[in-house]
Amino acid sequence: MGEHDEARHRKKQERFLLYDKEEAGLMEMNAEALSTKKKNERFLEALKTLSDQDPQSFSEIAPELLQRCAYYWRGSDPFFSTKLNSWLSYDMMWKPFGEIIPDDANFSKRIESDAFDIKMYSGSTKDLLESLQTRFPNDFNQWDASIRNQFIILGMIAMGREKGEYQGALVHRLGLGSGDVRIKGSNVIRAAKIALARLAKDNDSNLFSPATGHGVERIHKISSAKLAETLERFVLSHSASVLLPPPRTL
């Protein structure tokens, strides 16, 4: 074998060795991932067993366990901490835990008043926004209860965007209950939506999609994602935005 052939043979062996090391590394990583997944499945099974055997004790320690896991995962994330605490306090009755997981992006602050300009819009959308400005004057301290409820309901549903908002969350924000939806709460929501839908209809707009689901898990949505975003900008630019929960990223 000549010197050139030997050099080529050595390079070939080095490539095989490098491939073997990479393959071994991937296999080790896959094995570790599978091991972690299997262990987590066992941990969840154990927690389920404990919750069945001693539900009272489990309900007392579970919030702390979730908070510690969230801290290890997100670090110091004040917004997620607030969402988690709200979920542990009452939102869990109607909202799946996965829905409070935030995007990696920071959540937006309230929109400055000059960030929303009704002149940007035209046609029926502009007509609707002008009617909403008339319905909701800036001094919200002078509003009666029905106008206040309409603003909160419209704002929260719009802020839910394509996902909408749970009836349980609306009822809680209105101060009409924190658990099961009471008849009064559902009636207030129905009356507010009817009044807002009539206002929209007078301006050739379709405001709401048909609600789906039942009880605290009933979901209310704006008729389109585009209109929801427009209305979200409107309510968050309003002085009464302080009545609403923290906004999502725009």
C-alpha positions as CSV (number, residue, x, y, z in Angstrom):
1,M,0.0,0.0,0.0
2,G,1.5,3.3,-1.0
3,E,1.8,6.4,1.1
4,H,-1.2,8.1,-0.6
5,D,-3.4,5.0,0.0
6,E,-2.4,4.8,3.6
7,A,-3.3,8.5,4.2
8,R,-6.7,7.9,2.5
9,H,-7.3,4.8,4.6
10,R,-6.5,6.8,7.8
11,K,-9.0,9.5,6.9
12,K,-11.6,6.9,6.1
13,Q,-11.1,5.3,9.6
14,E,-11.3,8.8,11.2
15,R,-14.6,9.4,9.5
16,F,-16.0,6.1,10.7
17,L,-14.8,6.8,14.3
18,L,-16.3,10.3,14.2
19,Y,-19.6,8.8,12.9
20,D,-19.6,6.1,15.6
21,K,-19.1,8.8,18.3
22,E,-21.9,10.9,17.0
23,E,-24.2,7.9,16.7
24,A,-23.3,6.9,20.3
25,G,-24.0,10.4,21.5
26,L,-27.4,10.5,19.8
27,M,-28.3,7.1,21.2
28,E,-27.3,8.3,24.7
29,M,-29.3,11.5,24.4
30,N,-32.4,9.5,23.1
31,A,-32.0,7.0,26.0
32,E,-31.8,9.9,28.5
33,A,-34.9,11.6,27.0
34,L,-36.8,8.3,27.1
35,S,-35.6,7.7,30.7
36,T,-36.8,11.1,31.8
37,K,-40.1,10.7,30.0
38,K,-40.6,7.3,31.7
39,K,-39.7,8.6,35.1
40,N,-42.1,11.5,34.7
41,E,-44.9,9.1,33.7
42,R,-44.2,7.2,36.9
43,F,-44.1,10.4,39.0
44,L,-47.5,11.4,37.5
45,E,-48.9,8.0,38.3
46,A,-47.7,8.3,41.9
47,L,-49.2,11.7,42.3
48,K,-52.5,10.5,40.9
49,T,-52.5,7.6,43.4
50,L,-51.7,9.9,46.3
51,S,-54.5,12.4,45.2
52,D,-56.9,9.5,45.1
53,Q,-55.8,8.1,48.5
54,D,-55.7,11.5,50.4
55,P,-57.4,14.2,48.3
56,Q,-57.4,16.8,51.0
57,S,-53.7,16.6,51.7
58,F,-52.9,16.6,48.0
59,S,-55.0,19.7,47.3
60,E,-53.0,21.5,50.0
61,I,-49.5,20.6,48.7
62,A,-50.3,20.7,44.9
63,P,-50.3,24.5,44.6
64,E,-46.8,24.7,46.1
65,L,-45.6,22.0,43.8
66,L,-46.9,23.8,40.8
67,Q,-45.4,27.1,41.9
68,R,-42.0,25.5,42.4
69,C,-42.0,23.8,39.1
70,A,-43.0,27.0,37.4
71,Y,-40.1,28.9,39.1
72,Y,-37.6,26.3,37.9
73,W,-39.0,26.5,34.4
74,R,-39.7,30.2,34.0
75,G,-37.4,31.8,36.6
76,S,-38.6,35.2,37.9
77,D,-41.6,35.8,35.6
78,P,-44.0,38.2,37.4
79,F,-46.7,38.0,34.7
80,F,-46.8,34.2,34.7
81,S,-46.7,34.1,38.5
82,T,-49.8,36.4,38.5
83,K,-51.5,34.1,35.9
84,L,-50.6,31.0,37.9
85,N,-51.9,32.5,41.2
86,S,-55.1,33.5,39.5
87,W,-55.5,30.0,38.1
88,L,-54.9,28.4,41.5
89,S,-57.4,30.8,43.1
90,Y,-60.3,30.4,40.8
91,D,-59.5,30.1,37.0
92,M,-58.9,26.3,37.4
93,M,-62.7,25.9,37.6
94,W,-63.1,26.7,33.9
95,K,-59.7,27.1,32.3
96,P,-57.3,24.3,31.4
97,F,-53.8,24.8,32.8
98,G,-52.2,24.8,29.3
99,E,-54.1,28.0,28.5
100,I,-52.2,30.1,31.0
101,I,-48.8,29.2,29.6
102,P,-47.4,32.4,28.2
103,D,-45.5,32.9,24.9
104,D,-41.8,33.6,25.3
105,A,-42.4,37.2,24.2
106,N,-43.1,39.8,27.0
107,F,-46.7,40.7,27.4
108,S,-47.7,44.2,26.2
109,K,-48.5,47.1,28.4
110,R,-51.6,49.1,28.0
111,I,-51.8,50.9,24.7
112,E,-51.1,54.6,24.8
113,S,-54.0,56.7,23.8
114,D,-52.3,58.0,20.6
115,A,-51.6,54.4,19.4
116,F,-55.3,54.0,18.5
117,D,-56.6,56.3,15.8
118,I,-60.1,55.8,14.5
119,K,-59.1,57.5,11.3
120,M,-57.2,54.4,10.4
121,Y,-60.5,52.6,9.8
122,S,-63.3,52.9,7.3
123,G,-66.7,51.6,6.4
124,S,-68.8,49.6,8.9
125,T,-65.8,49.1,11.2
126,K,-65.3,52.9,11.6
127,D,-69.0,53.3,12.1
128,L,-69.0,50.7,14.8
129,L,-66.0,52.2,16.6
130,E,-67.6,55.7,16.5
131,S,-70.8,54.2,18.1
132,L,-68.7,52.5,20.7
133,Q,-67.0,55.8,21.5
134,T,-70.4,57.3,22.1
135,R,-71.5,54.2,24.1
136,F,-68.4,54.4,26.3
137,P,-67.5,58.0,27.1
138,N,-64.0,58.6,28.6
139,D,-65.1,59.3,32.2
140,F,-66.0,55.7,33.1
141,N,-66.7,56.7,36.7
142,Q,-70.0,58.1,35.4
143,W,-71.1,54.9,33.8
144,D,-74.0,53.0,35.1
145,A,-73.6,49.2,35.9
146,S,-75.0,48.1,32.5
147,I,-72.5,50.2,30.5
148,R,-69.6,49.0,32.7
149,N,-70.6,45.4,32.3
150,Q,-70.8,45.8,28.5
151,F,-67.3,47.3,28.3
152,I,-65.8,44.5,30.4
153,I,-67.6,41.8,28.5
154,L,-66.7,43.3,25.1
155,G,-63.1,43.9,26.2
156,M,-62.4,40.5,27.6
157,I,-64.0,38.7,24.6
158,A,-62.0,40.8,22.2
159,M,-58.8,40.2,24.2
160,G,-59.4,36.5,23.9
161,R,-59.0,37.0,20.1
162,E,-59.6,33.7,18.1
163,K,-59.9,31.7,21.3
164,G,-62.5,33.9,22.9
165,E,-63.2,34.0,26.6
166,Y,-64.7,31.6,29.1
167,Q,-68.0,32.5,30.7
168,G,-66.6,31.7,34.1
169,A,-63.9,34.3,33.6
170,L,-66.4,36.9,32.6
171,V,-68.6,36.2,35.6
172,H,-65.7,36.4,38.0
173,R,-64.5,39.7,36.5
174,L,-68.0,41.2,36.8
175,G,-67.9,40.3,40.5
176,L,-70.9,37.9,40.2
177,G,-69.2,34.7,41.3
178,S,-65.9,32.8,41.3
179,G,-67.1,29.2,40.9
180,D,-70.2,27.9,39.3
181,V,-71.9,30.4,36.9
182,R,-74.9,31.9,38.7
183,I,-78.1,32.6,36.9
184,K,-77.6,36.3,37.5
185,G,-74.1,36.2,35.9
186,S,-75.3,34.4,32.8
187,N,-78.2,36.8,32.4
188,V,-76.0,39.8,32.7
189,I,-73.7,38.5,30.0
190,R,-76.6,37.7,27.7
191,A,-78.2,41.1,28.2
192,A,-74.8,42.9,27.5
193,K,-74.2,40.9,24.3
194,I,-77.7,41.6,23.0
195,A,-77.2,45.3,23.6
196,L,-73.8,45.3,21.9
197,A,-74.9,43.1,19.0
198,R,-77.8,45.5,18.3
199,L,-75.4,48.4,18.3
200,A,-73.2,46.6,15.8
201,K,-76.1,45.6,13.7
202,D,-77.2,49.2,13.4
203,N,-73.7,49.8,11.9
204,D,-73.9,46.9,9.5
205,S,-71.5,44.8,11.6
206,N,-71.8,41.2,13.0
207,L,-70.1,41.4,16.4
208,F,-70.3,38.0,18.0
209,S,-69.9,34.4,16.9
210,P,-72.4,31.9,18.4
211,A,-71.3,30.9,21.9
212,T,-70.3,27.2,22.4
213,G,-70.1,25.0,25.5
214,H,-72.0,25.1,28.8
215,G,-71.7,26.6,32.2
216,V,-68.3,28.0,33.3
217,E,-66.7,26.5,30.2
218,R,-69.0,28.3,27.7
219,I,-66.9,30.2,25.3
220,H,-67.8,33.6,23.8
221,K,-66.0,35.0,20.7
222,I,-65.9,38.0,18.4
223,S,-67.1,37.2,14.9
224,S,-63.6,37.5,13.3
225,A,-60.0,37.6,14.5
226,K,-59.5,40.9,12.6
227,L,-62.4,42.6,14.3
228,A,-61.3,41.1,17.7
229,E,-57.9,42.8,17.3
230,T,-59.4,46.1,16.3
231,L,-61.8,46.0,19.3
232,E,-58.9,45.0,21.6
233,R,-56.9,48.0,20.5
234,F,-60.0,50.2,21.1
235,V,-60.7,48.9,24.7
236,L,-57.0,49.0,25.7
237,S,-56.6,52.6,24.5
238,H,-59.6,53.6,26.6
239,S,-59.3,55.1,30.1
240,A,-61.5,52.2,31.3
241,S,-58.9,49.6,30.4
242,V,-58.1,49.5,34.1
243,L,-61.3,47.5,34.5
244,L,-59.8,44.7,32.3
245,P,-57.3,42.0,33.0
246,P,-53.7,42.2,31.7
247,P,-53.6,42.2,27.9
248,R,-51.9,39.6,25.7
249,T,-49.1,40.6,23.3
250,L,-50.4,42.7,20.4
